[in-house]
Amino acid sequence: MKIPVTGKLLRIFIGESDRYDGKPLYEAILLRARGEGLAGCTVIRGLAGFGASSRVHTTKILRLSEDLPMVIEIVDAEAKIDQFVKEIDGMIQEGLVTVEQVQVIVYRHHEANVSADITDRF
């Protein structure tokens, strides 16, 4: 059994139509995370949601479906997440950014049938 390792979960809530430097903001953040060598990044497209404006965005109403909620999740070591948050601050004009402590139970990457030990990453 492996001992859980403490890390941080960065969660970014934005809209599908949000842009940065001519491309979708979620894509720009994903590519920046990859470029910075973060452990991984997942972009999730929501079916419905609302934010500070309380305007509901949903796939059920055709005219509102062009700006669905997007959630970007990144888990890595505390120092890497803290640095990344500073780097993307100017990219996000509207949305919500949260960071929370997490216990990482498993993080594996299979390359030539060798799995990385979680303690090597965090």
C-alpha positions as CSV (number, residue, x, y, z in Angstrom):
1,M,0.0,0.0,0.0
2,K,1.3,3.5,-0.9
3,I,1.1,6.3,1.5
4,P,-1.1,9.2,0.2
5,V,0.8,12.3,-0.7
6,T,-0.6,15.8,-0.2
7,G,-1.0,18.0,-3.2
8,K,-3.3,20.7,-4.4
9,L,-6.3,20.7,-6.7
10,L,-6.8,23.8,-8.9
11,R,-10.3,24.2,-10.2
12,I,-11.1,26.9,-12.7
13,F,-14.8,27.7,-13.6
14,I,-15.2,29.7,-16.9
15,G,-17.5,30.0,-19.8
16,E,-17.1,28.1,-23.1
17,S,-17.0,31.4,-25.0
18,D,-14.3,33.0,-22.9
19,R,-11.2,33.8,-25.0
20,Y,-7.5,34.5,-24.5
21,D,-5.2,35.6,-27.3
22,G,-7.6,34.6,-30.0
23,K,-8.3,31.1,-28.8
24,P,-10.7,29.5,-26.3
25,L,-9.5,30.3,-22.7
26,Y,-9.9,26.7,-21.6
27,E,-7.5,25.6,-24.4
28,A,-5.0,28.3,-23.6
29,I,-4.9,27.2,-19.9
30,L,-4.6,23.6,-20.9
31,L,-1.7,24.3,-23.2
32,R,0.0,26.5,-20.6
33,A,-0.4,23.8,-18.0
34,R,1.2,21.3,-20.4
35,G,4.0,23.7,-21.2
36,E,4.7,24.2,-17.5
37,G,5.0,20.4,-17.0
38,L,2.1,20.1,-14.6
39,A,1.1,16.5,-13.8
40,G,-2.1,16.7,-15.8
41,C,-5.1,18.8,-16.8
42,T,-8.7,17.9,-17.5
43,V,-11.3,20.2,-19.1
44,I,-14.9,19.4,-18.4
45,R,-17.8,20.8,-20.4
46,G,-20.9,21.3,-18.2
47,L,-24.4,20.6,-19.3
48,A,-25.8,23.5,-17.3
49,G,-24.8,26.1,-14.8
50,F,-24.8,29.7,-13.6
51,G,-22.3,32.1,-12.1
52,A,-22.3,35.5,-10.5
53,S,-24.8,36.9,-13.0
54,S,-27.3,34.1,-12.1
55,R,-27.9,33.7,-15.9
56,V,-28.6,30.0,-16.6
57,H,-26.5,28.4,-19.4
58,T,-27.8,25.1,-20.6
59,T,-28.0,22.8,-23.6
60,K,-31.8,22.7,-23.2
61,I,-32.3,26.3,-24.4
62,L,-30.8,26.6,-27.9
63,R,-30.1,30.4,-27.7
64,L,-28.0,29.9,-24.5
65,S,-26.1,26.8,-25.5
66,E,-23.2,28.7,-27.0
67,D,-21.7,29.6,-23.6
68,L,-21.8,26.4,-21.6
69,P,-19.8,26.2,-18.3
70,M,-16.3,24.8,-18.4
71,V,-14.3,23.4,-15.5
72,I,-10.6,23.0,-15.7
73,E,-9.0,20.7,-13.0
74,I,-5.3,20.4,-12.3
75,V,-3.7,18.4,-9.5
76,D,0.0,18.7,-8.7
77,A,2.4,19.6,-5.9
78,E,1.6,22.7,-3.8
79,A,4.4,24.8,-5.1
80,K,3.7,24.1,-8.8
81,I,0.0,24.9,-8.4
82,D,0.7,28.1,-6.4
83,Q,3.1,29.3,-9.2
84,F,0.7,28.3,-12.0
85,V,-2.2,30.3,-10.3
86,K,0.0,33.4,-10.4
87,E,0.9,32.8,-14.1
88,I,-2.7,32.5,-15.3
89,D,-4.2,35.3,-13.2
90,G,-4.2,37.8,-16.0
91,M,-5.7,35.3,-18.5
92,I,-9.0,35.0,-16.6
93,Q,-11.2,38.1,-16.9
94,E,-14.4,36.4,-15.5
95,G,-14.9,33.2,-13.6
96,L,-14.0,31.5,-10.4
97,V,-10.7,29.9,-9.3
98,T,-10.4,27.6,-6.3
99,V,-7.6,25.7,-4.7
100,E,-7.9,23.0,-2.2
101,Q,-5.7,20.4,-0.4
102,V,-6.0,16.9,-1.7
103,Q,-4.6,13.5,-0.8
104,V,-3.2,11.9,-4.0
105,I,-3.7,8.1,-3.7
106,V,-2.5,7.0,-7.1
107,Y,-0.6,8.7,-10.0
108,R,0.7,6.4,-12.6
109,H,2.2,6.8,-16.0
110,H,3.0,3.7,-18.0
111,E,6.0,4.0,-20.2
112,A,7.7,0.8,-21.4
113,N,5.7,-1.1,-18.7
114,V,7.2,0.9,-15.9
115,S,4.9,2.8,-13.6
116,A,6.1,5.9,-11.8
117,D,5.9,6.0,-8.0
118,I,3.7,8.8,-6.7
119,T,6.4,10.0,-4.4
120,D,8.6,10.7,-7.5
121,R,6.1,13.3,-8.7
122,F,4.9,15.0,-5.6
